[in-house]
Amino acid sequence: MDSIIITGATSGIGFECALRMAHIAKNEQIIIPARNIKAGKEVIERIKDKTGHKNLRSLELDLASLQSIRQFSEKLSREKNLSISILINNAGVQNIGETQYTTDGFEQTFGVNHLGAFALTMQLLPFMKNDGHITFTSSETHDPALKTPIEPPIYTSAQELAFPKETSEKPSIVGQRRYSTSKLCNIMTAYELQERLKHTNIRVNAYDPGMTPGTGLAKTYSPIMRFLWKNVFPVLTLIKSNIHTPAQAGKNLANLAYSEKYRNLKGIYFSDGKVVNTSVDSYNKVFQKCLWNESLELTKTTFTE
């Protein structure tokens, strides 16, 4: 049986994506990784109750730990005839407070949003179906030209982003920039991976859910901003473009990965229901290759086509 893996699916966009998948992919197993396996199992039961899907599993995975990623991948690899049809790298964090670090000593936002997703993808790649699909959830904040409220990204190198130097800037500014930069890295990874898989039928895309108030992304914001994010900003989904509810964003993500309508999309960035261009830096081949090579080194993984 083919398997669909969706990270970050215990809440928010990821949960809504899994819910949509359970409605439309009745003949495939859906695997929901979770740091807290109890929470993962509860989500499984909720989705079963809503959809009647019979093949759902939750496995322990912490994207802030390379050891956890290896254990997750190794556990799956031991399964007979493992075949992954879809891998959705949706999990992400945004920390605008004091700097936090992963188990391996990486700055948390870069470590989870980029290095965790990168390591997981490299380790699961040998089990992808030849016509499989890999998606990285990114964000419009990656593009300075769009002038989003978030501090624009600055790409230096994976090494410097993983082990940043101390700065006198406000933690909120630094945290915002780390987030937007990690989302830029998601797009560059999608482009570089698709190029390296060009002799296969595997398609790799990046997805922008748009502004999605109501999710847990704002948990390190100030109390006032958390209130607005949860109770006021959702009204904007009714009047502004590319602002979506978690349900809308999750459905769009699932459709990009599964719908026949998008089967021919490869190496693209999908935003607000259409293919759009990304930032100037995202197409920088030097940046892409630097990020790729250093990410392999940092995560101690290898690329296997």
Phi, psi and omega in degrees: 000134177291150182240142174246128181244127181232113177276156180067032186258012178275353178197173171058219183300317182297318178297315181294326176295314179297321179298315178296317179299321181294333177285321190256341183247065187293334186260013180237148176282137177248122182251125179246104176290150180207139174294318178258106187295332177296315179296322179298317180292325177295321178295318178304314181295322178297316181292321177300316181297324184278333189239337184078006179296133188261348186242074177237141179220154171236131178235147183291133177202128174241110183288355175268012181219117178296326178296317179297320179296318178297316181296320178298312182294319180293323178297316178294320184296337180281351180284139183294130176057041178300128180221113181261119180270328182217133172236117179248109178273087186254336184299142179196158177229156173223114183244112178252018175258210179295150183301132176243158184232153177280175178304327183269005177088010177277149171305134193301312185297312178292321182297319181276306188294323180252298188296321178297313179294322180296311181298317180298317181296315181299322184282335180265348184305320180298344183255004179287140173297154182297335176249028182286175182225134176240129179235139173246122176284119181247215183193148177294346179295348180290343189250109180301331183295338181276349176051054177285166180292348181272143178304131183292159184284157170225110178271128177245288174198159179298323180299314181289327179287327179287324182232072185290150176281157177294149181221156179268359180293159178298139179305326181295320179292313180299316181297318178298316181295321178298322179294308182297326179291321178296326179287327172297319180295325176300318181291315180298324177295317179300316181294315182292319179295318179298321178297319181285343179254017187295342179269006176244179175260007177291134178248141183233126182224162174245146187231135175252113179284353187076182175292127186230077180296150181102347177276177182273010185295336186265018188293343176260007177286172176292159180306320180296315180293325177296321177296314180297318182300320184275325191245337185250311183301328179304335178297330182296338179297341181273342189232346183238148180284154179056029167238119189231156168286159175305323180295317178295314182295319179294320178296317179297321179295315179297319181294320177301320183283330193240328188295140176301332182302330185248015185300335184263003180278121181223133176064039182237172175242124188248121183220132177053040174085010180209163176279128180227161176285154178252187186293162178303314182297329184295336180265002182288111184295326178296315177299314182301313183288323176299312180300316182299307184295317181288329178292321175300318181292315183294322183269356180056043178242170177231156178264125178236111183288000000 
